[in-house]
Amino acid sequence: MGRVASLLGSAVFLVVAPGVVAGLVPWWLTRWTFAPPLLDLAASRWLGAALMAPALLVLLDSFARFALEGRGTPAPVAPPETLVVGGAYRFVRNPMYVAVVTLILSQGLLLGQPALLAYGAAVWLAMHLFVVSYEEPRLRADHPGYEAYVRHVPRWLPRLRPWRP
């Protein structure tokens, strides 16, 4: 896949998938209305706000890496030609999913909306099941180097130091 097609496909998928899951659905659930802070802790709002920017940066960088490093998109219909192992992928195998769930949970903390925390947990479970049942078997079949990557980089909780292939 060419660079321009990869970038355009990734941009469209960014709006369609994470845009809906971490943007539109949370808005539908809460109308982004502030409720009292969770557990009556104002610090939960600060934590939510502080987590948003890094999560968004990781998400955007990961999408760009799929297009530029992998020469494809995150969409299953146009997967990358090359296994993406740079950037946040050196710390955790699923930085896009981690970033999306973090965005949802951070909105829940910022807005004081327990419904978003429950929704974030449900989204993580759905992503986990998708990763285990579809993505990982597909990556094992398509990329010979994936097994070594799996041995060194955790699925959900990031390593403290970057993996170097």
C-alpha positions as CSV (number, residue, x, y, z in Angstrom):
1,M,0.0,0.0,0.0
2,G,1.3,3.4,-0.9
3,R,2.1,6.1,1.7
4,V,-0.7,8.4,0.8
5,A,-3.3,5.6,0.7
6,S,-2.0,4.3,4.1
7,L,-2.3,7.8,5.6
8,L,-5.7,8.4,4.2
9,G,-7.0,5.0,5.2
10,S,-5.6,5.4,8.7
11,A,-7.1,8.8,9.1
12,V,-10.5,7.6,8.1
13,F,-10.3,4.6,10.4
14,L,-9.1,6.9,13.2
15,V,-12.3,8.9,12.9
16,V,-14.6,5.9,12.4
17,A,-13.3,3.5,15.1
18,P,-11.6,5.4,18.0
19,G,-13.6,8.5,17.2
20,V,-16.9,6.7,17.8
21,V,-15.7,4.4,20.6
22,A,-13.8,7.1,22.6
23,G,-15.7,10.2,21.5
24,L,-19.2,9.8,20.2
25,V,-20.4,7.0,22.6
26,P,-19.0,8.7,25.7
27,W,-20.8,11.9,24.6
28,W,-24.0,9.9,24.0
29,L,-23.7,8.4,27.5
30,T,-23.0,11.6,29.4
31,R,-23.4,14.6,27.0
32,W,-20.0,15.4,28.6
33,T,-21.8,16.7,31.7
34,F,-19.9,17.1,34.9
35,A,-21.1,15.2,37.9
36,P,-19.7,15.4,41.4
37,P,-16.1,14.0,41.4
38,L,-15.8,10.3,41.8
39,L,-15.5,9.2,45.5
40,D,-15.8,12.9,46.2
41,L,-12.1,13.3,45.3
42,A,-11.3,16.4,43.2
43,A,-8.0,14.8,42.4
44,S,-9.8,12.3,40.2
45,R,-10.7,15.2,37.8
46,W,-7.0,16.2,37.6
47,L,-6.0,12.6,37.0
48,G,-8.5,12.3,34.2
49,A,-7.4,15.5,32.6
50,A,-3.7,14.6,32.9
51,L,-4.2,11.2,31.2
52,M,-6.0,12.6,28.2
53,A,-3.1,14.3,26.4
54,P,-0.6,11.4,26.6
55,A,-3.3,8.9,25.5
56,L,-4.3,11.0,22.5
57,L,-0.6,11.4,21.5
58,V,0.0,7.7,21.8
59,L,-3.2,7.0,19.7
60,L,-2.2,9.5,17.0
61,D,1.4,8.3,16.8
62,S,0.3,4.7,16.6
63,F,-2.0,5.4,13.7
64,A,0.7,7.3,11.9
65,R,3.2,4.4,12.5
66,F,0.7,1.9,10.9
67,A,0.7,4.1,7.8
68,L,4.4,5.0,7.7
69,E,6.2,2.1,9.3
70,G,3.8,-0.7,8.5
71,R,2.6,0.6,5.1
72,G,-1.1,-0.1,5.9
73,T,-3.9,0.8,8.2
74,P,-5.2,-0.4,11.6
75,A,-8.3,-1.5,9.8
76,P,-8.5,-5.3,9.3
77,V,-9.4,-4.8,5.6
78,A,-6.1,-3.0,4.9
79,P,-3.6,-4.4,7.4
80,P,0.1,-3.2,7.4
81,E,2.5,-5.1,5.2
82,T,5.2,-4.9,7.9
83,L,4.9,-5.6,11.6
84,V,4.8,-2.3,13.5
85,V,7.2,-2.4,16.5
86,G,8.4,1.2,16.8
87,G,7.2,4.0,19.1
88,A,4.8,2.9,21.8
89,Y,4.8,-0.6,20.3
90,R,8.2,-1.0,21.9
91,F,6.5,-0.8,25.3
92,V,3.2,-2.5,24.8
93,R,1.7,-4.6,22.0
94,N,-1.6,-2.8,21.8
95,P,-1.0,0.9,22.4
96,M,-4.0,2.0,20.3
97,Y,-6.4,-0.1,22.4
98,V,-4.7,1.0,25.6
99,A,-4.9,4.7,24.5
100,V,-8.6,4.3,23.6
101,V,-9.5,2.7,26.9
102,T,-7.4,5.4,28.7
103,L,-9.3,8.1,26.9
104,I,-12.7,6.6,28.0
105,L,-11.6,6.1,31.6
106,S,-10.0,9.6,31.8
107,Q,-13.3,11.1,30.6
108,G,-15.1,9.2,33.3
109,L,-12.6,10.5,35.9
110,L,-12.7,14.1,34.6
111,L,-16.5,14.2,34.4
112,G,-17.2,12.2,37.5
113,Q,-19.2,9.7,35.4
114,P,-19.2,6.1,36.7
115,A,-21.0,5.0,33.5
116,L,-17.9,5.8,31.5
117,L,-15.8,3.7,33.8
118,A,-18.1,0.8,33.3
119,Y,-18.2,1.4,29.5
120,G,-14.4,1.6,29.5
121,A,-14.2,-1.8,31.2
122,A,-16.6,-3.3,28.7
123,V,-14.6,-1.8,25.8
124,W,-11.4,-3.2,27.2
125,L,-13.0,-6.7,27.5
126,A,-14.3,-6.6,23.9
127,M,-10.8,-5.5,22.7
128,H,-9.2,-8.2,24.7
129,L,-11.4,-10.9,23.2
130,F,-10.8,-9.5,19.7
131,V,-7.0,-9.4,20.2
132,V,-6.8,-13.0,21.6
133,S,-9.3,-14.6,19.2
134,Y,-8.5,-12.8,15.9
135,E,-5.6,-10.3,15.9
136,E,-2.9,-12.4,17.6
137,P,-3.5,-15.6,15.5
138,R,-3.6,-13.4,12.4
139,L,-0.3,-11.7,13.3
140,R,1.3,-15.0,14.1
141,A,0.3,-16.3,10.6
142,D,1.3,-13.1,8.7
143,H,4.5,-12.0,10.4
144,P,7.3,-14.5,11.3
145,G,8.9,-12.1,13.8
146,Y,5.7,-11.7,15.8
147,E,6.5,-14.6,18.2
148,A,9.7,-13.0,19.3
149,Y,7.9,-9.7,19.8
150,V,5.2,-11.5,21.9
151,R,8.0,-13.0,24.1
152,H,9.4,-9.5,24.9
153,V,6.5,-7.0,24.8
154,P,3.4,-7.4,27.1
155,R,-0.1,-7.3,25.7
156,W,-1.7,-4.6,28.0
157,L,0.6,-3.3,30.7
158,P,3.6,-1.4,29.3
159,R,7.2,-2.4,29.9
160,L,9.3,0.2,31.8
161,R,12.1,0.2,29.2
162,P,11.6,-0.1,25.4
163,W,12.2,-3.4,23.7
164,R,14.9,-3.3,21.1
165,P,14.5,-6.0,18.4
